[in-house]
């Protein structure tokens, strides 16, 4: 660094020093200059930083380089006829000045918002948290690749006012409906207003695009495995009955019994066990009924069931076997590890977002492979 020789050279040398520093160090330098060389030079530094933070437009780039706006646009998009030397010149300028396309302006030109809404239930319970988290990770990953943002909208039962507001104000280009929002009123409104949407979960309507895990098949396979192990008095702890996924898993449980020729004990079917009190009551009753195994519809219900069994000093798997229709790290590392069904929920979210983007005309590379699952056989059913 050059030595400052006198007041005449202070400003010139300060510009040199400033140009050599990172942003973090410049903050410290601003404090130093205020004490050492006065407020006049501090103002000069601020003017320099504002110049550096200048936001360039396509007009600015075209003017600086002496080319047309069309040429700049072609260089950025990689489309249209443009010489290689000119393209490289434009791209070099963009890199040097950290140019970023104005998404709002592009959206106005293309009549797009570059926003996607994800509808979630306002009253969703803890049992759905891990599913939503993983699913959102997949949705956001694909959306960001195509410069879309995700707006989460909480829906309260049959109330569609939030969706009406999104549609009326043109805030989104499309909607992803989570599996917990199964209201026919919601789906009917989206169809009537012709808002592009994709449903995560099963649908009987051939005109509604959807993507879903094989919950019914998986539930059937897990139950069949339990029955083949010799269990004849299986209890089922189910989730919220208003969710499609609950119905799918319950149907799989019933089909397995039917195929194996084993009757279902209706006294051992417990639905809406989405809190500790309900689970504890169900465990008390199923033990009284002489259940030899428990099938839980998801990992949170299973965790609450395990807690209740520990409280009653019931040993797993010595005194009763237990399995879950949805896997998690908690169940995998439980003592003992719990037999569960592993789904790729992140991939489910990716596929749902890709399907919607395809409807919106973005032409993403859709994952066309079947969403499969794995039954993770562990110590809890041995």
N, C-alpha and C positions, 0 to 999 in steps of 0.2 A: 504494500500500500504506500502511495506517495506521501511525503511529509508536507503538512500545511505550513507555508513559509510566511504568510502575513495576511492581513485582512483583505487585500485586493484579490488574493487567490482563494479565499475561503469558499465562495460560491462555486467556482469551477471545480475545485478539488472535491467539494461535497457531492456534486453531480457524479463524479467518478466513483467515489466511495459508494454512493447509493445504488449505482448500476451493478455493483458487484455483490450486493447482498440479497439474501432470500427474503420472502415476505415476513417471516417470523422475526428475522433480525432487524428489518426495517422499522418494525413497531418500536423496538428498543432504541433504535437510532433516533427516531422522532423525539423521544423523551430527552435524549442526550443533547440534541441540537438546540432544544428550547433553553436549556440551561447554559450551553456553551456559546452559542452564536446568535441567540435572540429569536424573537417571534417572527421577524420578517422572513428569515430563511425557513422556518417551520411552515409558513404559508406556501412558500415556493415548493417544498417537498410535497405538500398535500395536492397542489396543482399537478405535480408530476404523477402522483399515484392515480388521480382522477383520469389523466390522459391515458395511463396504462390500462385502466379498467374500461376504456371506451368500448361500447358494444357496436360492432360493425354490422351493417346490413348488406344485402346484395348490391344495392345502389352504391354504397361506399366502396365495396371491393371493385366493382366495375369502373368507378371513377378513378380510383387509385391506380388501377392497372391499364386504364385506357382501352377497355373492351366493353362489349355490350352486356346487359343484364342476362340476356339469353345465353351468352357464352359462359357466364359464371354459373348459371343454373345447370347447364349441360355438364360442366366440369364437376359440379357437386353430385349430381344424380348419376353420372356415368352413362347417360343416355343422349342420343343425338350426335350429329357430326361435329367434331371439334378436333383440332390438331393436338398431337401428343405433347408438343412443347408448350402450347397454351394451357392445356389441362394441368400439366405439372407446375406451371407458373402460378395458376390460380390456387391449386392445392397447397403449394408452398406458402403462399400469402395467408391462406386460411389457417394453416398450422401455426405460423408465426404469430398471428394475431388472435388465436383461439376463437375463431368464428364458430358460432353454433346457430343452426337454422332456427328461425322463429316458428315454434310449433303452433302458436295461436294464429299467426298469419297464414301458415300453411293450411291449418284447419279451416279457416274462413274461406280460403280459395277452393278447398276441396269439399266444403260443407260437412266437415267432420269436427268432432270435439277431441278425438283421440282419448276418450274416457270410456271405460267399461264399468258397469255397476255389478257388484256382487251382492245379491239379496241374502240376508241372513235373518233368522228369527230373533225378535227382540227378547224373547223369553227362553233362549236356548240354554240348556242345562250343561253342567260340568262334563257330563258324559260325552258331549259333542266336541269339547275343546280341542283335543289332539287331532281329531279328524279335520276340523276347520283349519287348524294351523298348518298342517301338512298340505291340505288341498290349496290353501291360499298361496303357499310357497310355490307350488307348481303353476298356478294361474299367473302370479306376478312375474315369474321367470319368463314365461312365454310372452306375456303382454309387453314386457320391457324390451324384448327383442324387436318388436314392431312399433316402439315408441308410444305405447298406450299406457295410461295410468289406470289404477283400480280405485273406484269409489265404493266404499262399503255402505250399504243402506240397510237399516234395521227395520224389519216388517213386523207389525203387531197383529198377529192372527189374520183375520179377514180384512183388515184395514189396508186399502190399496192407495191411500192418499199420498204416501211417500213415492210410490211408483208413478202416480199421475203427475206429481210435481216434476219428477225427473224427465218424464216424457214431454210435458207441456213446455218446460224451459229448455228443452233440447240439450240437456246436460251430458247425455251419454249417447254413444253410437250403438250400444247393444247391452244386453243383460245376461248374467249368469245366475241362475236360480239354484241355490244350494238345496241339498236333499231334504233339509228340515222344513223348507217352505213348500208345503205340498198343497196349499190352498187352491182349489179349483177356480176360485174367484180370481186369484192372481194370474193363473195361466190363461183364463178366459179373457181377462183384460188385455194381456200382452198380445194375444192373438188378434183381438179386435182392433187394437191400435196399430197393429203390424210392426211392433217393435221387435227387432231381431233378438232372439234369446235362445239359450241352451239350458236344459235342465240337467242337474246332477242328481241322478236317481232314476227309478223306473218310470215308464210312461206307457199307457195303453193307447194313447192317441198317436196314430201314424204320422200326423202332421206336426208333431212336436219333436224337434231334435233333442236327443238326450245321450248321456254317457253315464255308465254305472258299473260298479263292481258286481261280481257274481255273488251277491249276498245270499240268495236263495240256495244256489248250488253248494256254496261253501258251508252254509249252515247245515244242509242236508248231509254233506260228507263228514263233518265233524260229529254230528249226532250218530251217524251210521257207525263210525269208528267206536264210539262209546258203547253202542248196542252190541257190536261184534265182540267187544271185550267182556260181554256177559251182563251188562247192566240192564235191569228190567224195570227200574223205578226211578227214572230220570226226572229231576226237577228243572224247570226253565225259569230263569230270572230275566224278564224282558224290560225294554225301555219304553219311551213315550209312544203310546199307541197311535198318535196322530202323525207319526213319521212313517213314510213309506218303507224305510229300511227295516223298521221293526216288523212290519207285516211280511216282508220278504224273508227275514231270518226265521220268523215263526213258521212260515209255510215250509221252509226247508226242514225244520224240526219235525213237523207233522209228516212230511213225505218220507223221511227216513224211518219213522215208526211204521208207517203203512207198508213200505217195501219189505221191512224186516218181519212183518207180521206181529208186531208188538203193540199192544194197546197203550194209549196215552192216559196217564192218570191226571184228570182235570184238576184235582186238588193240589197238584204240584206245578201248576202254571200260574206264575205271578207276573203281572204286567205293571208298567208305570213305577218300577222300582228304581227311581232315579235320585233317591236320597237315602241317607244312612238309616233313618227310622224305618222306611219302607223295606229296605233290604234286611235289616235286623228282624223285623216281624216275619218276613218271608222265610228266613233261615230257621227261625224258631218253629214255624209251622211245618216246613219240609222235613225237619228232623223228627217231629212228632209223627209225621206220615210215613217215616221209614225210608226216605229217599236214599239210594245208594250212590247217586252221582248228581252233580249240579252242572248245568250248562248256562253260562251267563252270556247275554247278548253283546256286551262290550267290555273293555278293559276297566273302566271306572266302576261299573257295577260289580265286576269280578273283584276288584280291590276292596270295595266295601264289604263284599261277601266274605273275603278272607279275614278282614278285620273282625267281623262278627263271629266267625268260627274260632278265631284266636281267643276272643273274649269268653267264649263258651268252652274253651280248652278242647276243641275238637281238632284232632290231628289230620292234616292232609299230607299224603294220600292214605295213611294207615286206616283212618276211620271213615273217610269219605273222599271220593274223587271229584275234581273240579276242572272245568275247561271254559275257555272264552271264545266267542265268535269274532273277537277283534284283538289283535296283538299289540303290545307296547313294550318299551324297555322295562317298565315297572314289573310287568308279568314275567319277562324274560329273566330278570335278575332277582325275582322273588325267591324266597326259600320256603318250599321248593319251587323251582321254575314251573310256570303254568302252561299247559297245552293250549295253544291258541291258533287262530287263523291270521296269517300275515298278508295284508293287502299293500299294494304300492299306491298309496293315496296321493303322493306328490305327482305321480304319473297320471292319476285320474284328473287332477287339476290341470295339468298340462294339456291333456287331450280335450277337456271341456273348453279351455281357452282357444286352442287351435281350431276346434270346430266352429266356435263363434267367429273367430277372425276370418275363417274361410267364407262364412256367410256374409261378412262385411267386405269381402273382395280382396283380402290381403294375400291370399294364396300361400298360407304357411305350409310347411312340410308336415302333414298330419301323420300321427302314429296310428297305423291301421292294424297293428297286432292286437290280439285279444287281451283284455285285462284279466290276467289269471291270479291265482292266490296259492299260498302254501299252508298246509296244516303242519304246524310245528309241534311234533309229539315230544312232550317233556315229562318230568317226574310226577306231576300232579295227577296223572291218569294211570300210572304204573301199578 
